[in-house]
Amino acid sequence: MNQQLGKLGAGLIGLSATWMVAGNCLFVVDAGECAVKYDRIFGVLPGTYPEGLHFMVPFIQRPHIYDVKIRPREIQTRSGTKDQQQVRMKLRVLHHPVTSKLPWLYDRYGTDYDERILPSIGNEILKAVVAQYNAEELITKREAVSLKIRSLMEGRAKEEFGMILEDVSLMDLQFGAEFMQAVEAKQVAQQEAERHKFVVLKNQQEKEASIIRAEGEAEAAAMISNALARAGPGLIELRRIEAAKDIARSMSGAPNVSFIPAGSNILVNASDGGVNPFRKMPDTLPPPAQKR
């Protein structure tokens, strides 16, 4: 019995030792990661280790695992424009490393290489590009400025630091209070100028309309004078009859209008309780009632 227990204990000890040795000799690289191996004797070893299970020498070698997926990074800086205006900018960068450059990156910058490299080249390129434009041009030519910044950063990051920039975009531009007040005043002045321009055009159109109206009235008066010269007073009488017909037609729908023939003595009866106030009174009055 004791011999069996001893064999079981020895087996457990051997299994534990094997597990410890295997755990110290193997390392796993997950999906979207890449590893660099550091050796205590030879330093950073060349080559990288992709996803999967890999071997290392215990206590002499240790892996350093990098995330090689695309990651975002924001860069903020403050710079001066060509016309001496201060502007605060925010740049967003999507980046990932070149896997073959990871041993060099680890030897030079460590595992946080992006925090050391991107702000440095981002601030330098942003200030150099912004200094070539006026403040107003940064707004009107924002797309061209963003493309120029992207081109410069992509070339320098890949050639000098082994990083690939998938996207570089200029997210925000904030100018000083004085510039914003000047822009607002300029917009107000432009709106005022447009309003004055509209008033001038309106007055000009009204003037042209008045001239056309006056010319039309003059032509109409000339035509009437010619017609009177040819037809005599009959034309005036015709116009008066037409005007009277128009007035009668417009007033015939009114409920409180009545027509009285000319030269008649007919009065309009206004009834008040059945008594006609315009009824003719008799010549003699009836005798008064006698008292009994």
C-alpha positions in Angstrom: 0.0 0.0 0.0 2.8 2.4 0.9 4.6 1.5 -2.3 1.5 2.3 -4.4 1.1 5.7 -2.6 4.7 6.4 -3.2 4.4 5.7 -6.9 1.2 7.8 -7.1 3.0 10.7 -5.4 6.0 10.4 -7.7 3.7 10.4 -10.7 1.9 13.5 -9.5 5.2 15.2 -8.9 6.5 14.3 -12.3 3.3 15.5 -13.9 3.4 18.8 -12.1 7.0 19.2 -13.1 6.2 18.4 -16.7 3.3 20.9 -16.6 5.5 23.6 -15.2 8.2 23.0 -17.7 5.7 22.9 -20.6 4.1 26.1 -19.3 7.4 27.9 -19.2 8.5 26.6 -22.6 5.3 27.5 -24.5 3.4 30.7 -25.2 0.2 31.4 -27.2 -0.3 34.2 -29.6 -4.0 35.1 -30.1 -5.8 36.2 -33.2 -4.9 39.8 -34.3 -1.6 39.6 -32.4 2.0 39.1 -33.2 4.9 38.3 -30.8 8.6 39.4 -30.5 11.0 37.2 -28.5 13.6 38.7 -26.2 16.6 36.7 -25.2 18.7 37.5 -22.1 21.8 36.5 -23.9 21.3 37.8 -27.5 18.8 40.6 -26.9 15.8 41.0 -29.3 15.7 38.1 -31.7 15.0 38.7 -35.3 11.7 37.6 -36.8 8.2 37.6 -35.4 5.7 34.9 -34.2 2.2 34.9 -35.7 -1.0 33.4 -34.2 -0.6 30.0 -32.6 1.5 28.0 -30.1 5.3 28.7 -29.9 8.3 27.4 -28.0 10.8 29.4 -25.9 13.7 28.7 -23.6 12.5 29.0 -19.9 14.1 31.7 -17.8 16.2 32.9 -20.8 13.6 34.0 -23.4 10.3 35.8 -22.9 7.7 36.9 -25.5 6.3 40.4 -26.0 3.0 40.3 -27.7 1.7 43.2 -29.9 -1.8 44.0 -31.0 -1.5 44.4 -34.8 -5.2 45.2 -35.5 -6.2 48.6 -36.7 -6.5 51.0 -33.8 -7.6 54.7 -33.5 -5.5 57.5 -32.2 -6.3 61.2 -31.7 -3.7 63.9 -31.9 -4.4 67.4 -30.6 -2.2 70.4 -31.2 -2.3 74.2 -31.3 -0.6 76.2 -34.1 -0.5 79.5 -35.9 -1.8 80.1 -39.4 -0.1 82.2 -42.2 -2.0 85.3 -41.1 -1.0 84.8 -37.4 -4.3 83.3 -36.2 -4.2 80.7 -33.5 -6.1 77.5 -34.3 -6.6 74.3 -32.2 -6.8 71.1 -34.3 -7.8 67.5 -33.7 -6.5 64.8 -35.9 -7.8 61.1 -35.9 -5.4 58.4 -37.2 -6.2 54.7 -37.8 -2.9 52.7 -37.7 -1.3 49.3 -37.3 2.4 48.3 -37.4 4.3 46.5 -40.1 4.8 43.0 -38.6 8.3 42.6 -40.0 9.3 45.9 -38.2 8.1 44.8 -34.8 11.6 43.7 -33.5 13.0 47.1 -34.5 10.1 48.9 -32.9 10.4 47.0 -29.7 14.2 47.6 -29.6 13.8 51.4 -30.2 10.4 52.4 -28.7 9.0 49.5 -26.7 5.5 48.2 -26.7 3.9 51.6 -26.5 5.5 52.7 -29.8 2.3 54.5 -31.1 2.2 56.8 -28.1 5.8 57.9 -28.8 5.7 58.1 -32.6 2.3 59.4 -33.7 2.1 62.6 -31.5 5.6 63.5 -32.5 5.2 63.3 -36.3 1.5 64.5 -36.1 2.3 67.7 -34.3 5.3 68.5 -36.6 3.3 67.9 -39.8 0.2 69.7 -38.6 2.1 72.8 -37.7 4.1 72.8 -41.0 1.0 72.4 -43.1 -1.2 74.9 -41.2 1.5 77.6 -41.5 1.1 77.5 -45.3 -2.6 78.6 -45.2 -4.6 81.5 -43.9 -7.3 81.0 -41.4 -10.1 81.5 -44.0 -8.4 79.0 -46.3 -8.4 76.3 -43.6 -12.2 76.5 -43.7 -12.7 76.8 -47.4 -9.9 74.3 -48.4 -10.3 71.9 -45.5 -10.4 68.8 -47.7 -7.2 69.8 -49.5 -5.5 70.5 -46.2 -6.6 67.1 -44.8 -5.3 65.3 -47.9 -2.0 67.0 -47.7 -1.6 66.1 -44.0 -2.5 62.5 -44.7 0.0 62.2 -47.6 2.9 63.5 -45.5 2.0 61.4 -42.4 1.5 58.2 -44.4 4.9 58.5 -46.1 6.9 59.4 -43.0 5.2 56.8 -40.7 5.8 54.0 -43.1 9.3 54.9 -44.3 10.8 56.0 -41.0 8.9 54.0 -38.3 7.3 50.9 -39.9 3.7 52.0 -39.4 0.8 51.9 -41.8 -1.8 54.6 -41.5 -5.1 53.4 -42.9 -6.9 56.8 -42.5 -6.0 60.3 -41.4 -8.8 62.8 -41.0 -8.9 66.4 -39.7 -11.8 66.2 -37.2 -12.0 69.7 -35.6 -10.8 73.2 -36.1 -11.2 75.8 -33.4 -10.2 79.4 -33.9 -9.6 82.2 -31.5 -12.4 84.5 -30.2 -11.1 87.5 -32.2 -11.2 85.5 -35.5 -14.7 84.2 -34.8 -15.9 87.7 -34.1 -14.4 88.9 -37.4 -16.0 86.1 -39.3 -19.4 86.9 -37.7 -19.0 90.6 -38.6 -18.0 89.7 -42.1 -21.1 87.5 -42.5 -23.3 90.3 -41.1 -21.8 92.8 -43.6 -22.3 90.4 -46.5 -26.0 89.9 -45.5 -26.4 93.7 -45.2 -24.9 94.2 -48.6 -27.2 91.5 -50.1 -30.2 93.3 -48.5 -29.1 96.6 -49.9 -28.6 95.0 -53.3 -32.1 93.6 -53.1 -33.6 97.0 -52.2 -31.8 98.6 -55.1 -33.1 96.0 -57.5 -36.6 96.3 -56.1 -36.6 100.1 -56.5 -35.2 99.8 -60.1 -38.0 97.3 -61.0 -40.6 99.6 -59.4 -39.2 102.5 -61.4 -39.3 100.5 -64.6 -42.9 99.4 -63.8 -43.9 103.0 -63.2 -42.4 104.1 -66.5 -44.2 101.3 -68.3 -47.5 102.1 -66.6 -47.1 105.8 -67.4 -46.4 105.0 -71.1 -49.4 102.8 -71.2 -51.6 105.5 -69.6 -50.3 108.0 -72.1 -51.0 105.7 -75.0 -54.5 105.0 -73.6 -55.2 108.8 -73.3 -54.0 109.3 -76.8 -56.2 106.6 -78.1 -59.2 108.1 -76.2 -58.5 111.6 -77.6 -58.3 110.2 -81.1 -61.6 108.3 -80.5 -63.3 111.4 -79.2 -62.0 113.4 -82.2 -63.6 110.8 -84.5 -66.8 109.9 -82.7 -67.6 113.1 -80.7 -69.3 113.0 -77.2 -71.0 109.7 -78.0 -68.0 107.8 -76.7 -68.2 109.6 -73.3 -71.9 108.7 -73.0 -71.1 105.1 -73.8 -68.4 105.0 -71.1 -70.8 106.5 -68.6 -73.5 103.9 -69.3 -71.0 101.1 -68.9 -69.8 102.5 -65.6 -73.4 102.8 -64.3 -74.0 99.2 -65.3 -71.0 98.1 -63.4 -72.0 100.0 -60.3 -75.5 98.7 -60.4 -74.2 95.1 -60.8 -71.9 95.4 -57.9 -74.5 97.0 -55.6 -77.4 94.7 -56.5 -76.3 92.0 -54.2 -76.3 94.2 -51.1 -79.4 93.5 -48.8 -79.6 97.1 -47.5 -79.7 98.9 -50.9 -82.9 99.8 -52.7 -83.3 101.5 -56.0 -85.8 104.5 -56.4 -86.7 105.6 -59.9 -85.7 109.1 -60.8 -88.4 111.8 -60.5 -90.9 109.7 -58.4 -92.4 110.5 -55.0 -92.2 106.9 -53.6 -90.9 106.8 -50.1 -89.2 103.8 -48.5 -91.5 102.6 -45.6 -89.8 101.9 -42.3 -92.1 99.8 -40.1 -92.0 100.2 -36.4 -94.6 98.1 -34.7 -97.0 98.3 -37.7 -97.1 102.1 -37.6 -96.0 104.1 -40.6 -94.2 107.3 -39.4 -94.6 108.8 -42.9 -98.5 108.3 -43.1 -100.3 111.5 -44.0 -102.3 113.0 -40.9 -106.0 113.9 -41.4 -107.1 117.5 -41.6 -109.5 117.4 -38.6 -109.0 115.7 -35.3 -111.7 113.5 -33.7 -113.7 115.1 -30.8 -112.4 114.3 -27.3 -114.1 111.7 -25.2 -116.8 113.0 -22.8 -116.5 112.3 -19.1 -119.4 110.4 -17.5 
